[in-house]
Amino acid sequence: MRLLYRHWRTTRLGRRLNRFSGWWFGLGLPPRFQAVLEVRGRESGRRRSNPVVIATVDGKRYLVSMLGPGSDWVKNVEAARGDAVIR
């Protein structure tokens, strides 16, 4: 975890891994519990893609943020009022 995130920010290695993961999961390749979330940035307005984990609890599916509710993608989804695409 420390290699990928420091001070609640992604490291250079983490950004590269996220780019690769986004490409891989966007193609629908395994593992199936991971996906790519596409949402419009709350400040830039540009489309952002983030790899996410889908957790299943009691038959319901949830997106999991490793960095908690302060994560940028969570803030973007909240600003977009849930208008996002999961691939």
Number of C-alpha atoms within 10 A of each C-alpha: 8 10 10 16 16 11 7 13 13 18 15 12 12 17 14 13 15 19 14 13 19 22 17 17 21 19 12 14 12 10 10 10 13 23 25 24 21 21 24 19 18 17 8 8 11 10 11 16 22 20 24 21 19 17 14 11 8 6 7 8 12 11 16 14 16 13 14 10 12 11 13 16 23 18 14 21 18 15 15 15 9 11 12 17 11 15 15
